[in-house]
Amino acid sequence: MREEPEIELDDIIRLAEISATSGTQYIRPDEVRKILVKLGFPLTEAEPEKQPGQTEETSRSRS
């Protein structure tokens, strides 16, 4: 049976920071959220990302 690797919170945070600032996406925001939930963090659902040129008003009118 395969063992799951031990995940360190500091490593996930650092990888998310690098991904956010480097222009290279090593880990996606949704992956970070899934890991944090798995580690026991009570997160709310992510809001859908706005499309370029979409305002707050147009995003509400489509809902």
C-alpha positions in Angstrom: 0.0 0.0 0.0 1.3 3.4 -1.0 2.0 6.0 1.8 0.8 9.6 1.4 3.6 12.1 1.7 3.6 14.3 4.8 2.4 17.8 3.9 3.9 20.7 5.8 1.8 23.9 5.9 4.8 26.1 5.6 5.8 24.4 2.3 2.3 24.9 0.8 2.2 28.5 1.8 5.7 29.1 0.3 4.8 27.3 -2.9 1.6 29.4 -3.2 3.6 32.6 -2.7 6.1 31.6 -5.3 3.3 30.7 -7.8 1.6 34.0 -7.2 4.7 36.2 -7.7 6.8 34.3 -10.2 4.4 34.1 -13.1 4.9 30.3 -13.2 2.0 28.5 -11.6 3.5 25.6 -9.6 0.2 25.1 -7.7 -3.2 26.5 -8.5 -5.3 28.4 -5.9 -7.9 25.7 -5.9 -5.3 23.1 -5.1 -4.1 25.2 -2.2 -7.7 25.4 -0.9 -8.2 21.7 -1.2 -5.0 21.0 0.8 -5.9 23.5 3.5 -9.4 22.0 3.9 -7.8 18.5 4.1 -5.5 19.9 6.8 -8.5 21.0 8.8 -8.9 24.7 7.9 -12.6 25.8 7.7 -12.7 27.6 4.3 -15.7 29.0 2.6 -16.3 28.2 -1.1 -14.2 30.2 -3.5 -16.0 33.0 -5.4 -15.9 32.6 -9.2 -13.1 34.6 -10.8 -14.2 37.6 -12.8 -13.6 37.6 -16.5 -11.5 40.4 -17.9 -13.6 43.5 -18.5 -16.4 42.2 -16.3 -17.6 44.6 -13.6 -19.3 43.7 -10.3 -22.6 44.8 -11.8 -22.4 42.6 -14.8 -21.3 39.6 -12.8 -24.4 40.0 -10.5 -26.8 40.4 -13.4 -25.7 37.1 -14.9 -26.3 35.2 -11.7 
